[in-house]
């Protein structure tokens, strides 16, 4: 199964061609922040993540181009994985991990299907400086230092990671649309995922839509011009093949499947947009005592 996913993704990415003759311009930016503190109030497991993307292309008219490489997303991500206790981690808990990723993705459409292919370099270990950064932040807000947990963190490494996602949005009414999707990834984590999202309201329509890696929440990298409020409900499940954050020779056993349930609200005005959402994540390893709830925040301001 692992070989099949890797081979399919490599074949899919092989024809990628970013050589577009016309002059490129910045079409928009996307960013999203998730943290356990904003959800169930804890500081554990999928502790926090931040993603920032710059999207470039010739133009954006609300419809994805049919050619690969016309729209490019340059993506920077950071994420913290932690045991349940930073000061006294159990030997039967996941190891601390800091991860930085640098990626290039392309978005296009074929026959009503929205498709994205991408490649990321995921850097782990103390070389990322994430543990030191978290230690500084925790010192400012008088929270426990991660030093004890970070002493046993996932080691320094670089993992090339490729991914593919296909979504087929369709309207079920004038103000509601469904967006079923399938996703595959091979690299730092290897999996096959299927799910969908229900959007009620027009906020987000006509935008280039990105999906948060950690929670699966949708967020825009362009502005569609629709003001008001939209509600989003989503769910997905993944068949897990491998995870470098939960190594097979480690002290815990990776769960063979993962489920995410999410809900959120978009509010968009003339110059500012706000999104807040919650996501329940099922257990990622067999020894994990329960799932967790993350809070997700996205703020947009247009000058």
N, C-alpha and C positions, 0 to 999 in steps of 0.2 A: 504493500500500500504506500509506504513512504517513497519507494522508488518511482511508482506510478505518478504520484503528485509532483515530484521533482521533475521528472521527464516531461510531463505535460506543460508545466510552467516554463521550462527552458525552451521547448518548441514554440510556445505561444509568444515568448519574448524575442525569439530569434529574429523575426522580421522587423523589429522595432527600428524606426528611422526618424530621427529628429531633424533631418535636414530640410527645413522649410525655407524656400527662397525669399519670401517676403519678410519685411522687417517685423520683428517681434516687439511686443509691448507688454507691460504689466497689466493684467486683467483684474487682479485683486489679490487679497491676502485672506488667509483663514487661520484661526487659532482656537484652541480649546484646552481647558484645564480641568482635570479631575482629581479628587482627593477624598480619602476615606473620612477625614474630619468633616467634610461638607455633606456626608451621607449619614452613616450610623455613629459618627462622633469618635471613632476609634483611630488608631494609627498602626495599621498592620497589613500584611499580605500585599495586595495591590494598593500600596500606600498612596502614591501620587504620580501623576503624569502631566506633561505639557507638550503640545504639538503646535508648530508654527509652519505655515506653508505660504510660498509665493507662487502665483500662477501666472504664466505668460502665454501669449499667443498672438495671432494677427488681430483678432477682434472677438467679441462675445455678443451674440444676439439672442441668447436664451436657449439656443439649441447646440448640442455637441456636434462638432464636425465629424465626418465619416472617416477621416484619415488619421492614423496613428501619428503622434509626434507634433501635430498642429498645436495642441494644448499640452503644456508641460507644467508639472507641479514639482517644485523644489521643496523638500520636506525635511524639517529638523524636529527630532523628538527627544524627550528625556523622560525616564521612568524610574521609579523606586519600588523595589520589592523588599518586603521585610518580614521577619517572624512576628508572631503575635506580641512578644515582649522584646523591646530593644535592649533592656538592661539585664534580663535574665532569660535568654532564649532557650527554649526546650530543645533537646537533641532530636526530638521527633517533630520538628517544625521546619519550614522552608528556610534556606539560607538567605541572608541579605544579598541583594544584587542592585547595582546601579547600572543603567543602560543608556547610552546615547546612540541615536541613529541618524544617518544622513542619507536621504533618498531622492530619487528622480522617478516620477510617475507620469504616465500619459493617460488622458481621458478622451474617449471618442464614443460615437454611437453608430450602431448598425441595426437597421430594421426595427427601430423602437427600443433596442436594448442599449443600456448605458454600460460601457466597459471601461475598466482601468487595468493597466499593467504597470508594474513598478519594480524597482530594485533598490535595496537599502543596504548600507553597511552598518551593522549594529556592533557597537563597542561596549564591552563589559569590564568590570573590575575597578580596582582603585585608580587606574589610569584615567578614568572618566572624571574624577574629582567630585562625584555626586555625594559620596558619604561625607566629605568635608563640607560641602555646600549645605547638606541637611543639618549637619552639626552646628553650623553657624546660624541657620534659621531657627533651630530649636533653642539655641542659646538666647536669641533675641526674644522668643516668646515663652521662655522658661518651661521648655519641654525636655524630656529625657534625651540625653545624647545617644546617637546610634553607634558610638564607638565600639561597644561590646559586641553588638551584633555584626558590625562591619569587619571585625577581626576575622570572621569566618565567611567573608563574602565570596560570591562567585568570582573566579579568578580573571585575570586580564586575558582578553581574547577579542577577536574581530570575526563576526559571522556575516558573510554575504547572504542576503535574504531576498527572495523574489516572491511576488504576490500577484494575484489576479482576482478581479471581482467583476461580476456581471449582474446588473439589476434591470428589471422590466417594470417600470412604473406604469400605472394605469389609473384612470379616474373612475370612482364609483359614484360620485355626485359632483356638483359644481364646486363644492368646497371640501371634498375629501378624496384622497388618492392613496392607493396602496403601492408599495415598492418592495416586492419580493426580491431576494438576491441570493447569490451563491458566491463563495469566496474560497480560495485555496492559497496556501502559503507554504514555502519551504525555506528553512534556514534556522534562525535562532529559535523559532517554534514552527513546527510542521503540522498542518491540520487541514481539514476540509470542513467548511461551515455553510449552513443554510439557514435562512431566516427571512424576516420581512419587517416592514414598518408601515404604520397607518398614520397619515398626516391629515389633520382636520383643520382647515383654514388655508388661506392663500399665501401666508408668509413663507418664503422659501421657494415658491414657484418661480421658474425662470432663472434660478441661480445654478451655478456650477456647484454640485453637492459633493462634499467629502464625508468620509466616515471615520470617526474616532477609533483608533486601534484598540484601546483598552475597553471602552464601554459599548461601542457600536453606535453611539449617537450621531445623527446627521447634522452637519453644519455647512454653511455656505462660504465660498471663497469669492463670490461676486455678489452684486446687489441686484435683486430682481425687480425692485421698485414697488413691492407690495407692502403696505403698512397695515398694522393691526396685530392680531393675536392668532397663533396657531398652536395646537396641541399635537404631540407626537407620542405614539405608543409603538413599541417594538419588542421583538423577541428573536433569538436565534440559538442554535445549538451547534457545537463543533465536535467532530471526531478527531481526537488528539492522537498524533503519531509520535511526536518527540518534542521536548522542550529543554533547551540548554539552561534555563532558569531552574529546572527540576531535573538534574542529571540522573540517569539511570543507576549510576554507582553511588548515589547520595544516600541520605538518611531518611528520605520520604519517597513514596510511590506516587507517580503522576496519575491523576484520574484519566480514564480513557475518553471521557466526554466532559464538555462544559456547556452550561446554559447561561444566557444573559436575558434578563427582563428589564425593560427600561420605559420610562415615561418622562416627558419634559414639556416645557412651555416656551414658545418664542414670542417676544414682544418687539415690534419694529415700528419706529417713528421715522421722521424725515431724516434725521442725522445720526440716530443712535439705535442700536439693537441689543437686546439682552436675551440670553437663553439660560435657563436653569433646568437641570434634569437629575433624576435619580436612576441608578442602575443596580439591580441585584445580580451578583455574580455567584454562581454555584461553587462548590469546593473544587479547587484545582489539584489537590493531592489527597490521597486517601486518609491521611492522618489529620487533615484540617477539620476542626471541630464543627464548623458551620460555614455557611456562605457569608457574604458581606455586601454592604450597600455603599456605593460611591455616589458622591455628589459631583455634578459637572456644571461648569460655568463657561459661558462664551459672551464676551462683550465686544461690540463693534461700534466704531465711531467714524463717520465720514466727514472729512474736512470740506 
